[in-house]
Amino acid sequence: MAESFLEEQLRRIRKMTEQMSRASINAAEVSNEMARDRELNPQDPLHEVRDYRTHISPRPDSKERSDDHAGHVRRPTRPSSRRRR
């Protein structure tokens, strides 16, 4: 019974070792491919950056604009919590 357990463990270890070896080789290939791609296509770091922000400035409605042009001063919407003496 102990021998079959050890044989199973040995088989699993060999299988995992093979998988790790393949993963290591694949990682090295990917790294080399990325380096080769960078050499063939030199670009600045911001080449792929896109700005998706919208650049819309807020516009006051027509009533507020007419008040501003007439010289009216806007009052705060909430009262002050402290009173001046």
N, C-alpha and C positions, 0 to 999 in steps of 0.2 A: 504494500500500500504506500509506503514512504517513497519507494522508487518511482512509482507512477506519478505521484505528486511532484517529485523533483524533475522528472522528465517533462511534465506539463509546464512547469515553471521555466525550465530551460528553453523549451520551444517558444513560449511566450516572450522570453527575453530576446531570443534570436530574431523573432518577428519584429519586435519593437526596435531593435538595433537597426534592422534593415529599413524600417520606416524612417527612423531618425537620420540615417545616412542619405536616403532619397530626399528628405526635406532639406537637409543641409546643402545637397547638390543643387536642388531647385532654387534655394535662396541665393546661392552664389551665382547661378545663371541669371536670375532676375536682376541682381545687383550689377552684373556685368552689362546686361542689356540696357539698364537705365543709364549707366555711365556712357555707353556707346551712343545712346539717344541724345544725351546732353551734349556730347561732342559734335554730333552731326547737326543738331538744331540749337545753336546757342541763342538764348533769349534772355532778356532782362527779367528779373524776378517778378515784375508786375505785369508781364505780358498777358497773362490769363486772368488778371483781376478785372472784375466788372463792378461798376457802381450802379446798384439798382435803386438808390434813393430817389425820391421825387423831389424836385427843387421848385416847389410851389410856395411862394411867400403868401402869408395870410393877408386877405384884403378885408378891410372894414366894410360893413354894409353902407349903403348910400346915406342913411340918416346920420350915422356917426361922422362920415366925411363932411356932411354939410354943417354939422355942429362944430367940428374942428375948424373949418374955414370961417365960421361966423365968430370965432373967438371964445366960444364957450369952453369952460374948464370942466373936465369930468370929475365927478365926486366919487369917492370910494364907495363900493357897494355895501360894505359892512361898517358899522360904527366902531370907533376906537374903544378898546377896553379900558383905557385910562383917560381921565379928564385932565386937561391942563388948567392951572390956576392963574 
